[in-house]
Every structure is written in structure tokens, then in C-alpha cells.
Amino acid sequence: MTAAVGAACSAFALLLAAPGSASAAAGQFRYTYTTAEGYEAVGFMNNPASGECINLPTPGSAPGAASRAPQNRTDATATVFLDADCEGDTHYILLPGASASERLLLRSVVFS
């Protein structure tokens, strides 16, 4: 009986220690970009993953083109980077609900 109780307690402890599903920032992150044909387009991500770098998708634009005017409509802080893969020294922090001007260029973002 003691061994069964010990095994059950150990199994329960393992369940509590097991990692859960990845967390996400609740809400939407928006940005503007220009297509290869010169049209303005709006990109967005719903409930983006937290803690991982996201290179912004810009369908129909030149490869590596920068986006601009981010709007953080999530409940998490977004750190946007001028460079892809969240690299480089040029970055800007957007608090939940904050926006930035057309002059702010970005290629990647990470949510915390």
C-alpha cells in the first residue's frame, strides 16, 4: 500500500512539473508594408507566440523588405527589431496597446 501511494504521489509530481503548452500574447499585432507592385498592405498576427522571434511575413513584397508602423494590440510587450531574426542593436519596445509611427522600420518581433 505504501509503495502504491508513493508511486501515485511521484506520478502527480511529474504531471505538475511537465511543461505546458507554449504561451501566446492574446490579441493582434499589426504592421504596414509595401508590396512589390507598390501597394500598401497591412500584415497581422493573431495571438502570436511569446518568447520566440518572429520574422514578419510580407507576402508579395521584395525579399527582406522592412515593414513599418507597428501596432501592438496584444496584452504582452513587443520588442521589434530592424533586423531579421531579432538580431542587431536597433530595436524598439512597444507596450501592450501601443503604436509607433510610419518611420519605425521593423523586420522581426518577440513578445514577452
Secondary structure, 3 states (H helix, E strand, C coil): CHHHHHHHHHHHHHHHHCCCCCCECCEEEEEEEECCCCCEEEEEEECCEECCCEECCCCCCCCCCCEEEEEEEECCCEEEECCHHHCCCCEEEECCCCECCCCCEECEEEEC
